[in-house]
Amino acid sequence: MAHFWKGWGVGTITGVVYGLLTAQHTGAENQQRVAQYFKNITHATNEVTTSLVEVKNALSTLKNQVKIASQSTIVDIKDMIQDFKFTMKPRVQKVKDDVNQLQNDLNKKN
């Protein structure tokens, strides 16, 4: 176990010295860079949150518009069907009468 702690201590000291000698920026610069990084992440997160709220609102508006449009469309379609039935009723009755007459004529011939 003593070898572990000795190796750990040497490794730590070596790492710190290497880091200090090869660091491209000062400690203050690194702190500023980290702070700016987190500010950027916070800003980006806020933008995503705002965008999600806008999408949610747009979907809600779309849902309401579709609901209103579909209700009026359904009423229009029902009216058109009623008009069609009313208009076609005499014609359908005429076809039924003609078919009955043909059937009666065929039955008389047989």
Gaussian input, Z-matrix of N, CA and C with variables (Angstrom, degrees):
# hf/3-21g

backbone

0 1
 N
 C     1     B1
 C     2     B2     1     A1
 N     3     B3     2     A2     1     D1
 C     4     B4     3     A3     2     D2
 C     5     B5     4     A4     3     D3
 N     6     B6     5     A5     4     D4
 C     7     B7     6     A6     5     D5
 C     8     B8     7     A7     6     D6
 N     9     B9     8     A8     7     D7
 C    10    B10     9     A9     8     D8
 C    11    B11    10    A10     9     D9
 N    12    B12    11    A11    10    D10
 C    13    B13    12    A12    11    D11
 C    14    B14    13    A13    12    D12
 N    15    B15    14    A14    13    D13
 C    16    B16    15    A15    14    D14
 C    17    B17    16    A16    15    D15
 N    18    B18    17    A17    16    D16
 C    19    B19    18    A18    17    D17
 C    20    B20    19    A19    18    D18
 N    21    B21    20    A20    19    D19
 C    22    B22    21    A21    20    D20
 C    23    B23    22    A22    21    D21
 N    24    B24    23    A23    22    D22
 C    25    B25    24    A24    23    D23
 C    26    B26    25    A25    24    D24
 N    27    B27    26    A26    25    D25
 C    28    B28    27    A27    26    D26
 C    29    B29    28    A28    27    D27
 N    30    B30    29    A29    28    D28
 C    31    B31    30    A30    29    D29
 C    32    B32    31    A31    30    D30
 N    33    B33    32    A32    31    D31
 C    34    B34    33    A33    32    D32
 C    35    B35    34    A34    33    D33
 N    36    B36    35    A35    34    D34
 C    37    B37    36    A36    35    D35
 C    38    B38    37    A37    36    D36
 N    39    B39    38    A38    37    D37
 C    40    B40    39    A39    38    D38
 C    41    B41    40    A40    39    D39
 N    42    B42    41    A41    40    D40
 C    43    B43    42    A42    41    D41
 C    44    B44    43    A43    42    D42
 N    45    B45    44    A44    43    D43
 C    46    B46    45    A45    44    D44
 C    47    B47    46    A46    45    D45
 N    48    B48    47    A47    46    D46
 C    49    B49    48    A48    47    D47
 C    50    B50    49    A49    48    D48
 N    51    B51    50    A50    49    D49
 C    52    B52    51    A51    50    D50
 C    53    B53    52    A52    51    D51
 N    54    B54    53    A53    52    D52
 C    55    B55    54    A54    53    D53
 C    56    B56    55    A55    54    D54
 N    57    B57    56    A56    55    D55
 C    58    B58    57    A57    56    D56
 C    59    B59    58    A58    57    D57
 N    60    B60    59    A59    58    D58
 C    61    B61    60    A60    59    D59
 C    62    B62    61    A61    60    D60
 N    63    B63    62    A62    61    D61
 C    64    B64    63    A63    62    D62
 C    65    B65    64    A64    63    D63
 N    66    B66    65    A65    64    D64
 C    67    B67    66    A66    65    D65
 C    68    B68    67    A67    66    D66
 N    69    B69    68    A68    67    D67
 C    70    B70    69    A69    68    D68
 C    71    B71    70    A70    69    D69
 N    72    B72    71    A71    70    D70
 C    73    B73    72    A72    71    D71
 C    74    B74    73    A73    72    D72
 N    75    B75    74    A74    73    D73
 C    76    B76    75    A75    74    D74
 C    77    B77    76    A76    75    D75
 N    78    B78    77    A77    76    D76
 C    79    B79    78    A78    77    D77
 C    80    B80    79    A79    78    D78
 N    81    B81    80    A80    79    D79
 C    82    B82    81    A81    80    D80
 C    83    B83    82    A82    81    D81
 N    84    B84    83    A83    82    D82
 C    85    B85    84    A84    83    D83
 C    86    B86    85    A85    84    D84
 N    87    B87    86    A86    85    D85
 C    88    B88    87    A87    86    D86
 C    89    B89    88    A88    87    D87
 N    90    B90    89    A89    88    D88
 C    91    B91    90    A90    89    D89
 C    92    B92    91    A91    90    D90
 N    93    B93    92    A92    91    D91
 C    94    B94    93    A93    92    D92
 C    95    B95    94    A94    93    D93
 N    96    B96    95    A95    94    D94
 C    97    B97    96    A96    95    D95
 C    98    B98    97    A97    96    D96
 N    99    B99    98    A98    97    D97
 C   100   B100    99    A99    98    D98
 C   101   B101   100   A100    99    D99
 N   102   B102   101   A101   100   D100
 C   103   B103   102   A102   101   D101
 C   104   B104   103   A103   102   D102
 N   105   B105   104   A104   103   D103
 C   106   B106   105   A105   104   D104
 C   107   B107   106   A106   105   D105
 N   108   B108   107   A107   106   D106
 C   109   B109   108   A108   107   D107
 C   110   B110   109   A109   108   D108
 N   111   B111   110   A110   109   D109
 C   112   B112   111   A111   110   D110
 C   113   B113   112   A112   111   D111
 N   114   B114   113   A113   112   D112
 C   115   B115   114   A114   113   D113
 C   116   B116   115   A115   114   D114
 N   117   B117   116   A116   115   D115
 C   118   B118   117   A117   116   D116
 C   119   B119   118   A118   117   D117
 N   120   B120   119   A119   118   D118
 C   121   B121   120   A120   119   D119
 C   122   B122   121   A121   120   D120
 N   123   B123   122   A122   121   D121
 C   124   B124   123   A123   122   D122
 C   125   B125   124   A124   123   D123
 N   126   B126   125   A125   124   D124
 C   127   B127   126   A126   125   D125
 C   128   B128   127   A127   126   D126
 N   129   B129   128   A128   127   D127
 C   130   B130   129   A129   128   D128
 C   131   B131   130   A130   129   D129
 N   132   B132   131   A131   130   D130
 C   133   B133   132   A132   131   D131
 C   134   B134   133   A133   132   D132
 N   135   B135   134   A134   133   D133
 C   136   B136   135   A135   134   D134
 C   137   B137   136   A136   135   D135
 N   138   B138   137   A137   136   D136
 C   139   B139   138   A138   137   D137
 C   140   B140   139   A139   138   D138
 N   141   B141   140   A140   139   D139
 C   142   B142   141   A141   140   D140
 C   143   B143   142   A142   141   D141
 N   144   B144   143   A143   142   D142
 C   145   B145   144   A144   143   D143
 C   146   B146   145   A145   144   D144
 N   147   B147   146   A146   145   D145
 C   148   B148   147   A147   146   D146
 C   149   B149   148   A148   147   D147
 N   150   B150   149   A149   148   D148
 C   151   B151   150   A150   149   D149
 C   152   B152   151   A151   150   D150
 N   153   B153   152   A152   151   D151
 C   154   B154   153   A153   152   D152
 C   155   B155   154   A154   153   D153
 N   156   B156   155   A155   154   D154
 C   157   B157   156   A156   155   D155
 C   158   B158   157   A157   156   D156
 N   159   B159   158   A158   157   D157
 C   160   B160   159   A159   158   D158
 C   161   B161   160   A160   159   D159
 N   162   B162   161   A161   160   D160
 C   163   B163   162   A162   161   D161
 C   164   B164   163   A163   162   D162
 N   165   B165   164   A164   163   D163
 C   166   B166   165   A165   164   D164
 C   167   B167   166   A166   165   D165
 N   168   B168   167   A167   166   D166
 C   169   B169   168   A168   167   D167
 C   170   B170   169   A169   168   D168
 N   171   B171   170   A170   169   D169
 C   172   B172   171   A171   170   D170
 C   173   B173   172   A172   171   D171
 N   174   B174   173   A173   172   D172
 C   175   B175   174   A174   173   D173
 C   176   B176   175   A175   174   D174
 N   177   B177   176   A176   175   D175
 C   178   B178   177   A177   176   D176
 C   179   B179   178   A178   177   D177
 N   180   B180   179   A179   178   D178
 C   181   B181   180   A180   179   D179
 C   182   B182   181   A181   180   D180
 N   183   B183   182   A182   181   D181
 C   184   B184   183   A183   182   D182
 C   185   B185   184   A184   183   D183
 N   186   B186   185   A185   184   D184
 C   187   B187   186   A186   185   D185
 C   188   B188   187   A187   186   D186
 N   189   B189   188   A188   187   D187
 C   190   B190   189   A189   188   D188
 C   191   B191   190   A190   189   D189
 N   192   B192   191   A191   190   D190
 C   193   B193   192   A192   191   D191
 C   194   B194   193   A193   192   D192
 N   195   B195   194   A194   193   D193
 C   196   B196   195   A195   194   D194
 C   197   B197   196   A196   195   D195
 N   198   B198   197   A197   196   D196
 C   199   B199   198   A198   197   D197
 C   200   B200   199   A199   198   D198
 N   201   B201   200   A200   199   D199
 C   202   B202   201   A201   200   D200
 C   203   B203   202   A202   201   D201
 N   204   B204   203   A203   202   D202
 C   205   B205   204   A204   203   D203
 C   206   B206   205   A205   204   D204
 N   207   B207   206   A206   205   D205
 C   208   B208   207   A207   206   D206
 C   209   B209   208   A208   207   D207
 N   210   B210   209   A209   208   D208
 C   211   B211   210   A210   209   D209
 C   212   B212   211   A211   210   D210
 N   213   B213   212   A212   211   D211
 C   214   B214   213   A213   212   D212
 C   215   B215   214   A214   213   D213
 N   216   B216   215   A215   214   D214
 C   217   B217   216   A216   215   D215
 C   218   B218   217   A217   216   D216
 N   219   B219   218   A218   217   D217
 C   220   B220   219   A219   218   D218
 C   221   B221   220   A220   219   D219
 N   222   B222   221   A221   220   D220
 C   223   B223   222   A222   221   D221
 C   224   B224   223   A223   222   D222
 N   225   B225   224   A224   223   D223
 C   226   B226   225   A225   224   D224
 C   227   B227   226   A226   225   D225
 N   228   B228   227   A227   226   D226
 C   229   B229   228   A228   227   D227
 C   230   B230   229   A229   228   D228
 N   231   B231   230   A230   229   D229
 C   232   B232   231   A231   230   D230
 C   233   B233   232   A232   231   D231
 N   234   B234   233   A233   232   D232
 C   235   B235   234   A234   233   D233
 C   236   B236   235   A235   234   D234
 N   237   B237   236   A236   235   D235
 C   238   B238   237   A237   236   D236
 C   239   B239   238   A238   237   D237
 N   240   B240   239   A239   238   D238
 C   241   B241   240   A240   239   D239
 C   242   B242   241   A241   240   D240
 N   243   B243   242   A242   241   D241
 C   244   B244   243   A243   242   D242
 C   245   B245   244   A244   243   D243
 N   246   B246   245   A245   244   D244
 C   247   B247   246   A246   245   D245
 C   248   B248   247   A247   246   D246
 N   249   B249   248   A248   247   D247
 C   250   B250   249   A249   248   D248
 C   251   B251   250   A250   249   D249
 N   252   B252   251   A251   250   D250
 C   253   B253   252   A252   251   D251
 C   254   B254   253   A253   252   D252
 N   255   B255   254   A254   253   D253
 C   256   B256   255   A255   254   D254
 C   257   B257   256   A256   255   D255
 N   258   B258   257   A257   256   D256
 C   259   B259   258   A258   257   D257
 C   260   B260   259   A259   258   D258
 N   261   B261   260   A260   259   D259
 C   262   B262   261   A261   260   D260
 C   263   B263   262   A262   261   D261
 N   264   B264   263   A263   262   D262
 C   265   B265   264   A264   263   D263
 C   266   B266   265   A265   264   D264
 N   267   B267   266   A266   265   D265
 C   268   B268   267   A267   266   D266
 C   269   B269   268   A268   267   D267
 N   270   B270   269   A269   268   D268
 C   271   B271   270   A270   269   D269
 C   272   B272   271   A271   270   D270
 N   273   B273   272   A272   271   D271
 C   274   B274   273   A273   272   D272
 C   275   B275   274   A274   273   D273
 N   276   B276   275   A275   274   D274
 C   277   B277   276   A276   275   D275
 C   278   B278   277   A277   276   D276
 N   279   B279   278   A278   277   D277
 C   280   B280   279   A279   278   D278
 C   281   B281   280   A280   279   D279
 N   282   B282   281   A281   280   D280
 C   283   B283   282   A282   281   D281
 C   284   B284   283   A283   282   D282
 N   285   B285   284   A284   283   D283
 C   286   B286   285   A285   284   D284
 C   287   B287   286   A286   285   D285
 N   288   B288   287   A287   286   D286
 C   289   B289   288   A288   287   D287
 C   290   B290   289   A289   288   D288
 N   291   B291   290   A290   289   D289
 C   292   B292   291   A291   290   D290
 C   293   B293   292   A292   291   D291
 N   294   B294   293   A293   292   D292
 C   295   B295   294   A294   293   D293
 C   296   B296   295   A295   294   D294
 N   297   B297   296   A296   295   D295
 C   298   B298   297   A297   296   D296
 C   299   B299   298   A298   297   D297
 N   300   B300   299   A299   298   D298
 C   301   B301   300   A300   299   D299
 C   302   B302   301   A301   300   D300
 N   303   B303   302   A302   301   D301
 C   304   B304   303   A303   302   D302
 C   305   B305   304   A304   303   D303
 N   306   B306   305   A305   304   D304
 C   307   B307   306   A306   305   D305
 C   308   B308   307   A307   306   D306
 N   309   B309   308   A308   307   D307
 C   310   B310   309   A309   308   D308
 C   311   B311   310   A310   309   D309
 N   312   B312   311   A311   310   D310
 C   313   B313   312   A312   311   D311
 C   314   B314   313   A313   312   D312
 N   315   B315   314   A314   313   D313
 C   316   B316   315   A315   314   D314
 C   317   B317   316   A316   315   D315
 N   318   B318   317   A317   316   D316
 C   319   B319   318   A318   317   D317
 C   320   B320   319   A319   318   D318
 N   321   B321   320   A320   319   D319
 C   322   B322   321   A321   320   D320
 C   323   B323   322   A322   321   D321
 N   324   B324   323   A323   322   D322
 C   325   B325   324   A324   323   D323
 C   326   B326   325   A325   324   D324
 N   327   B327   326   A326   325   D325
 C   328   B328   327   A327   326   D326
 C   329   B329   328   A328   327   D327

   B1=1.4430
   B2=1.5355
   B3=1.2611
   B4=1.4620
   B5=1.5187
   B6=1.3235
   B7=1.4681
   B8=1.5334
   B9=1.3373
   B10=1.4689
   B11=1.5194
   B12=1.3456
   B13=1.4549
   B14=1.5271
   B15=1.3034
   B16=1.4605
   B17=1.5343
   B18=1.3367
   B19=1.4658
   B20=1.5104
   B21=1.3188
   B22=1.4687
   B23=1.5254
   B24=1.3121
   B25=1.4641
   B26=1.5182
   B27=1.3274
   B28=1.4711
   B29=1.5278
   B30=1.3129
   B31=1.4709
   B32=1.5176
   B33=1.3232
   B34=1.4684
   B35=1.5200
   B36=1.3128
   B37=1.4687
   B38=1.5243
   B39=1.3281
   B40=1.4620
   B41=1.5279
   B42=1.3222
   B43=1.4658
   B44=1.5088
   B45=1.3312
   B46=1.4651
   B47=1.5222
   B48=1.3375
   B49=1.4666
   B50=1.5229
   B51=1.3275
   B52=1.4671
   B53=1.5293
   B54=1.3085
   B55=1.4626
   B56=1.5124
   B57=1.3194
   B58=1.4634
   B59=1.5284
   B60=1.3188
   B61=1.4673
   B62=1.5320
   B63=1.3144
   B64=1.4702
   B65=1.5237
   B66=1.3085
   B67=1.4777
   B68=1.5253
   B69=1.3090
   B70=1.4578
   B71=1.5254
   B72=1.3402
   B73=1.4555
   B74=1.5248
   B75=1.3150
   B76=1.4656
   B77=1.5189
   B78=1.3211
   B79=1.4696
   B80=1.5187
   B81=1.3280
   B82=1.4711
   B83=1.5207
   B84=1.3392
   B85=1.4705
   B86=1.5192
   B87=1.3323
   B88=1.4727
   B89=1.5211
   B90=1.3368
   B91=1.4632
   B92=1.5215
   B93=1.3241
   B94=1.4646
   B95=1.5316
   B96=1.3223
   B97=1.4668
   B98=1.5250
   B99=1.3362
   B100=1.4701
   B101=1.5279
   B102=1.3396
   B103=1.4712
   B104=1.5271
   B105=1.3320
   B106=1.4667
   B107=1.5300
   B108=1.3216
   B109=1.4718
   B110=1.5322
   B111=1.3267
   B112=1.4594
   B113=1.5278
   B114=1.3246
   B115=1.4716
   B116=1.5249
   B117=1.3346
   B118=1.4666
   B119=1.5285
   B120=1.3226
   B121=1.4733
   B122=1.5228
   B123=1.3282
   B124=1.4725
   B125=1.5269
   B126=1.3174
   B127=1.4618
   B128=1.5343
   B129=1.3192
   B130=1.4702
   B131=1.5274
   B132=1.3297
   B133=1.4655
   B134=1.5269
   B135=1.3131
   B136=1.4711
   B137=1.5270
   B138=1.3256
   B139=1.4677
   B140=1.5297
   B141=1.3290
   B142=1.4689
   B143=1.5227
   B144=1.3244
   B145=1.4690
   B146=1.5307
   B147=1.3211
   B148=1.4682
   B149=1.5292
   B150=1.3113
   B151=1.4611
   B152=1.5243
   B153=1.3195
   B154=1.4673
   B155=1.5233
   B156=1.3158
   B157=1.4725
   B158=1.5252
   B159=1.3341
   B160=1.4601
   B161=1.5327
   B162=1.3215
   B163=1.4739
   B164=1.5246
   B165=1.3171
   B166=1.4717
   B167=1.5253
   B168=1.3227
   B169=1.4657
   B170=1.5299
   B171=1.3314
   B172=1.4666
   B173=1.5304
   B174=1.3146
   B175=1.4672
   B176=1.5260
   B177=1.3039
   B178=1.4634
   B179=1.5282
   B180=1.3263
   B181=1.4611
   B182=1.5280
   B183=1.3169
   B184=1.4688
   B185=1.5195
   B186=1.3204
   B187=1.4638
   B188=1.5308
   B189=1.3273
   B190=1.4650
   B191=1.5285
   B192=1.3328
   B193=1.4645
   B194=1.5276
   B195=1.3158
   B196=1.4733
   B197=1.5232
   B198=1.3168
   B199=1.4654
   B200=1.5260
   B201=1.3190
   B202=1.4694
   B203=1.5305
   B204=1.3327
   B205=1.4627
   B206=1.5253
   B207=1.3244
   B208=1.4676
   B209=1.5245
   B210=1.3288
   B211=1.4703
   B212=1.5230
   B213=1.3200
   B214=1.4662
   B215=1.5293
   B216=1.3174
   B217=1.4627
   B218=1.5165
   B219=1.3167
   B220=1.4687
   B221=1.5239
   B222=1.3208
   B223=1.4749
   B224=1.5311
   B225=1.3235
   B226=1.4660
   B227=1.5316
   B228=1.3113
   B229=1.4724
   B230=1.5226
   B231=1.3195
   B232=1.4774
   B233=1.5247
   B234=1.3415
   B235=1.4679
   B236=1.5282
   B237=1.3324
   B238=1.4633
   B239=1.5262
   B240=1.3220
   B241=1.4724
   B242=1.5190
   B243=1.3359
   B244=1.4676
   B245=1.5283
   B246=1.3276
   B247=1.4626
   B248=1.5306
   B249=1.3231
   B250=1.4620
   B251=1.5272
   B252=1.3154
   B253=1.4726
   B254=1.5255
   B255=1.3295
   B256=1.4664
   B257=1.5304
   B258=1.3183
   B259=1.4590
   B260=1.5264
   B261=1.3027
   B262=1.4610
   B263=1.5233
   B264=1.3059
   B265=1.4652
   B266=1.5292
   B267=1.3291
   B268=1.4703
   B269=1.5370
   B270=1.3179
   B271=1.4710
   B272=1.5288
   B273=1.3181
   B274=1.4677
   B275=1.5356
   B276=1.3148
   B277=1.4639
   B278=1.5280
   B279=1.3277
   B280=1.4715
   B281=1.5200
   B282=1.3240
   B283=1.4738
   B284=1.5188
   B285=1.3280
   B286=1.4688
   B287=1.5301
   B288=1.3111
   B289=1.4681
   B290=1.5221
   B291=1.3235
   B292=1.4724
   B293=1.5257
   B294=1.3178
   B295=1.4657
   B296=1.5280
   B297=1.3068
   B298=1.4776
   B299=1.5292
   B300=1.3309
   B301=1.4713
   B302=1.5184
   B303=1.3163
   B304=1.4665
   B305=1.5262
   B306=1.3015
   B307=1.4709
   B308=1.5281
   B309=1.3182
   B310=1.4591
   B311=1.5375
   B312=1.3201
   B313=1.4785
   B314=1.5220
   B315=1.3303
   B316=1.4616
   B317=1.5374
   B318=1.3022
   B319=1.4719
   B320=1.5312
   B321=1.3410
   B322=1.4679
   B323=1.5174
   B324=1.3259
   B325=1.4576
   B326=1.5155
   B327=1.2913
   B328=1.4735
   B329=1.4632
   A1=111.10
   A2=115.67
   A3=120.05
   A4=110.78
   A5=116.31
   A6=119.58
   A7=110.72
   A8=115.79
   A9=120.22
   A10=110.25
   A11=116.83
   A12=120.91
   A13=111.41
   A14=115.90
   A15=119.34
   A16=110.05
   A17=116.30
   A18=120.71
   A19=111.71
   A20=115.96
   A21=120.40
   A22=110.58
   A23=116.70
   A24=121.54
   A25=111.70
   A26=116.94
   A27=120.42
   A28=109.69
   A29=116.75
   A30=120.58
   A31=112.06
   A32=116.01
   A33=120.40
   A34=110.90
   A35=116.40
   A36=120.19
   A37=110.41
   A38=116.33
   A39=120.38
   A40=110.38
   A41=116.90
   A42=121.24
   A43=112.45
   A44=117.19
   A45=121.31
   A46=110.09
   A47=116.32
   A48=119.92
   A49=110.00
   A50=117.02
   A51=120.46
   A52=110.46
   A53=116.57
   A54=121.20
   A55=112.22
   A56=116.29
   A57=119.74
   A58=111.99
   A59=116.25
   A60=119.53
   A61=112.60
   A62=117.39
   A63=120.13
   A64=113.63
   A65=117.95
   A66=120.64
   A67=110.01
   A68=115.87
   A69=121.05
   A70=111.97
   A71=115.77
   A72=119.83
   A73=108.94
   A74=114.68
   A75=119.12
   A76=109.30
   A77=115.52
   A78=120.21
   A79=111.74
   A80=116.67
   A81=120.73
   A82=110.72
   A83=116.14
   A84=119.60
   A85=110.63
   A86=116.70
   A87=120.27
   A88=110.87
   A89=117.15
   A90=120.07
   A91=110.59
   A92=116.58
   A93=120.53
   A94=110.46
   A95=116.02
   A96=119.78
   A97=110.95
   A98=116.56
   A99=120.11
   A100=109.66
   A101=116.58
   A102=120.06
   A103=110.41
   A104=117.29
   A105=120.70
   A106=110.56
   A107=116.31
   A108=120.70
   A109=110.25
   A110=116.89
   A111=119.88
   A112=111.80
   A113=117.84
   A114=119.90
   A115=110.34
   A116=115.62
   A117=119.38
   A118=111.28
   A119=116.29
   A120=119.64
   A121=110.06
   A122=116.67
   A123=120.65
   A124=110.37
   A125=116.84
   A126=121.05
   A127=110.31
   A128=116.31
   A129=120.16
   A130=110.68
   A131=117.03
   A132=120.91
   A133=110.35
   A134=116.72
   A135=120.35
   A136=110.87
   A137=117.05
   A138=120.18
   A139=110.85
   A140=116.59
   A141=119.82
   A142=109.94
   A143=116.70
   A144=120.35
   A145=110.34
   A146=116.66
   A147=120.70
   A148=110.40
   A149=116.41
   A150=120.27
   A151=111.38
   A152=116.75
   A153=120.10
   A154=111.55
   A155=116.77
   A156=120.47
   A157=109.58
   A158=117.07
   A159=120.51
   A160=111.23
   A161=116.63
   A162=120.00
   A163=109.88
   A164=116.62
   A165=120.60
   A166=110.46
   A167=116.75
   A168=120.62
   A169=111.37
   A170=116.27
   A171=119.82
   A172=110.61
   A173=117.29
   A174=120.11
   A175=111.39
   A176=116.35
   A177=120.39
   A178=110.14
   A179=116.91
   A180=121.24
   A181=110.72
   A182=116.28
   A183=120.82
   A184=110.76
   A185=116.96
   A186=121.44
   A187=110.72
   A188=116.40
   A189=120.03
   A190=111.71
   A191=116.62
   A192=119.80
   A193=111.31
   A194=116.77
   A195=120.43
   A196=109.90
   A197=116.60
   A198=120.54
   A199=110.49
   A200=116.85
   A201=121.01
   A202=110.44
   A203=115.94
   A204=120.18
   A205=111.08
   A206=116.90
   A207=118.98
   A208=111.16
   A209=117.41
   A210=119.85
   A211=110.75
   A212=117.07
   A213=119.13
   A214=110.49
   A215=117.45
   A216=120.34
   A217=110.70
   A218=117.47
   A219=121.34
   A220=110.07
   A221=116.56
   A222=120.27
   A223=109.60
   A224=116.59
   A225=120.49
   A226=111.56
   A227=116.96
   A228=120.38
   A229=110.43
   A230=117.36
   A231=120.07
   A232=110.76
   A233=116.87
   A234=120.40
   A235=111.11
   A236=116.46
   A237=119.96
   A238=111.25
   A239=116.93
   A240=120.51
   A241=110.28
   A242=116.45
   A243=119.59
   A244=111.11
   A245=116.69
   A246=120.48
   A247=110.99
   A248=115.78
   A249=120.26
   A250=110.64
   A251=116.48
   A252=120.13
   A253=110.66
   A254=115.64
   A255=119.67
   A256=110.94
   A257=115.46
   A258=120.26
   A259=111.78
   A260=117.18
   A261=121.67
   A262=113.68
   A263=118.84
   A264=121.48
   A265=112.36
   A266=119.37
   A267=118.01
   A268=111.93
   A269=117.20
   A270=120.51
   A271=110.95
   A272=115.41
   A273=119.26
   A274=109.60
   A275=115.48
   A276=119.21
   A277=110.70
   A278=116.73
   A279=121.19
   A280=110.71
   A281=117.31
   A282=120.93
   A283=109.61
   A284=117.92
   A285=121.06
   A286=110.60
   A287=115.33
   A288=119.08
   A289=111.01
   A290=116.70
   A291=120.55
   A292=111.03
   A293=116.80
   A294=120.18
   A295=109.80
   A296=117.34
   A297=120.34
   A298=111.17
   A299=114.33
   A300=118.30
   A301=110.28
   A302=117.27
   A303=120.51
   A304=111.16
   A305=115.54
   A306=120.06
   A307=109.51
   A308=117.27
   A309=120.55
   A310=110.79
   A311=116.10
   A312=120.35
   A313=110.53
   A314=115.91
   A315=119.84
   A316=110.59
   A317=116.23
   A318=119.83
   A319=111.07
   A320=117.68
   A321=121.43
   A322=110.95
   A323=117.09
   A324=121.19
   A325=111.24
   A326=118.50
   A327=121.14
   A328=108.76
   D1=-30.94
   D2=179.58
   D3=-64.79
   D4=-34.50
   D5=177.82
   D6=-65.24
   D7=-37.30
   D8=178.64
   D9=-59.36
   D10=-50.69
   D11=-176.71
   D12=-66.32
   D13=-35.95
   D14=177.66
   D15=-65.69
   D16=-44.02
   D17=177.97
   D18=-65.52
   D19=-39.64
   D20=178.91
   D21=-63.45
   D22=-44.44
   D23=179.98
   D24=-63.96
   D25=-44.97
   D26=179.33
   D27=-65.09
   D28=-42.15
   D29=179.24
   D30=-62.92
   D31=-41.92
   D32=179.50
   D33=-63.70
   D34=-48.83
   D35=-179.51
   D36=-62.47
   D37=-42.84
   D38=179.24
   D39=-62.19
   D40=-43.75
   D41=179.78
   D42=-62.79
   D43=-43.10
   D44=-179.92
   D45=-64.67
   D46=-46.57
   D47=-179.68
   D48=-62.54
   D49=-44.48
   D50=179.53
   D51=-61.65
   D52=-43.81
   D53=179.10
   D54=-61.53
   D55=-43.28
   D56=-179.95
   D57=-67.22
   D58=-37.18
   D59=-177.93
   D60=-75.77
   D61=-29.39
   D62=-175.23
   D63=-105.52
   D64=-0.24
   D65=-179.16
   D66=-61.67
   D67=134.25
   D68=-178.61
   D69=-85.52
   D70=-19.53
   D71=-176.90
   D72=-130.92
   D73=157.21
   D74=176.80
   D75=-75.07
   D76=168.02
   D77=179.09
   D78=-59.46
   D79=-41.56
   D80=179.94
   D81=-64.62
   D82=-40.25
   D83=177.95
   D84=-64.24
   D85=-43.53
   D86=178.93
   D87=-62.48
   D88=-39.45
   D89=177.71
   D90=-62.55
   D91=-42.45
   D92=178.80
   D93=-64.50
   D94=-40.95
   D95=-179.69
   D96=-64.73
   D97=-42.57
   D98=178.45
   D99=-64.73
   D100=-43.63
   D101=179.04
   D102=-61.21
   D103=-43.56
   D104=179.11
   D105=-64.59
   D106=-38.98
   D107=178.14
   D108=-58.82
   D109=-47.06
   D110=179.96
   D111=-68.83
   D112=-33.70
   D113=174.38
   D114=-63.05
   D115=-42.38
   D116=178.64
   D117=-63.73
   D118=-41.87
   D119=178.52
   D120=-63.58
   D121=-43.20
   D122=178.81
   D123=-61.61
   D124=-44.19
   D125=179.60
   D126=-62.71
   D127=-45.67
   D128=-179.91
   D129=-63.42
   D130=-40.45
   D131=178.40
   D132=-63.37
   D133=-41.58
   D134=178.06
   D135=-63.85
   D136=-39.71
   D137=178.38
   D138=-64.50
   D139=-41.97
   D140=178.12
   D141=-63.13
   D142=-43.99
   D143=179.50
   D144=-60.99
   D145=-44.62
   D146=178.81
   D147=-61.89
   D148=-43.14
   D149=179.39
   D150=-63.11
   D151=-40.34
   D152=178.41
   D153=-64.31
   D154=-39.10
   D155=177.30
   D156=-64.34
   D157=-42.32
   D158=178.95
   D159=-63.75
   D160=-40.72
   D161=177.61
   D162=-64.02
   D163=-42.98
   D164=178.59
   D165=-59.70
   D166=-45.34
   D167=179.34
   D168=-64.52
   D169=-40.73
   D170=179.17
   D171=-64.48
   D172=-40.68
   D173=178.25
   D174=-65.36
   D175=-38.27
   D176=177.86
   D177=-64.11
   D178=-44.11
   D179=178.03
   D180=-62.62
   D181=-44.61
   D182=178.49
   D183=-60.66
   D184=-43.57
   D185=178.93
   D186=-58.58
   D187=-45.46
   D188=179.77
   D189=-64.87
   D190=-41.12
   D191=179.54
   D192=-65.60
   D193=-40.54
   D194=178.14
   D195=-64.67
   D196=-40.31
   D197=179.45
   D198=-61.90
   D199=-46.55
   D200=-179.81
   D201=-64.60
   D202=-45.99
   D203=-178.37
   D204=-65.14
   D205=-39.79
   D206=-178.33
   D207=-68.66
   D208=-35.36
   D209=178.80
   D210=-63.99
   D211=-45.91
   D212=-179.72
   D213=-69.48
   D214=-33.38
   D215=178.34
   D216=-67.27
   D217=-40.79
   D218=178.53
   D219=-62.21
   D220=-42.67
   D221=178.14
   D222=-61.63
   D223=-44.56
   D224=179.37
   D225=-61.95
   D226=-42.43
   D227=-179.99
   D228=-65.68
   D229=-42.15
   D230=177.72
   D231=-61.25
   D232=-41.74
   D233=177.76
   D234=-62.59
   D235=-42.06
   D236=179.52
   D237=-64.35
   D238=-38.83
   D239=178.38
   D240=-65.11
   D241=-42.94
   D242=177.95
   D243=-62.21
   D244=-43.28
   D245=177.83
   D246=-61.86
   D247=-42.24
   D248=179.70
   D249=-62.97
   D250=-45.53
   D251=178.97
   D252=-60.65
   D253=-44.20
   D254=-179.41
   D255=-63.31
   D256=-43.62
   D257=-178.93
   D258=-68.20
   D259=-38.62
   D260=-174.50
   D261=-85.67
   D262=-14.82
   D263=-175.55
   D264=-54.79
   D265=-49.74
   D266=179.63
   D267=-64.02
   D268=-36.47
   D269=-179.47
   D270=-67.70
   D271=-42.22
   D272=178.57
   D273=-64.20
   D274=-40.84
   D275=178.89
   D276=-63.67
   D277=-40.11
   D278=177.63
   D279=-61.77
   D280=-43.05
   D281=178.23
   D282=-63.06
   D283=-43.43
   D284=178.43
   D285=-61.15
   D286=-44.03
   D287=179.19
   D288=-62.22
   D289=-42.60
   D290=179.31
   D291=-64.25
   D292=-40.56
   D293=178.33
   D294=-65.06
   D295=-41.73
   D296=177.79
   D297=-62.98
   D298=-41.18
   D299=179.09
   D300=-63.99
   D301=-43.63
   D302=177.63
   D303=-61.56
   D304=-41.58
   D305=179.21
   D306=-63.51
   D307=-43.31
   D308=179.33
   D309=-64.11
   D310=-41.93
   D311=178.72
   D312=-62.34
   D313=-41.15
   D314=179.06
   D315=-66.09
   D316=-39.30
   D317=179.56
   D318=-67.22
   D319=-35.68
   D320=178.86
   D321=-67.51
   D322=-36.57
   D323=-179.28
   D324=-69.73
   D325=-32.20
   D326=-177.51
   D327=-85.89

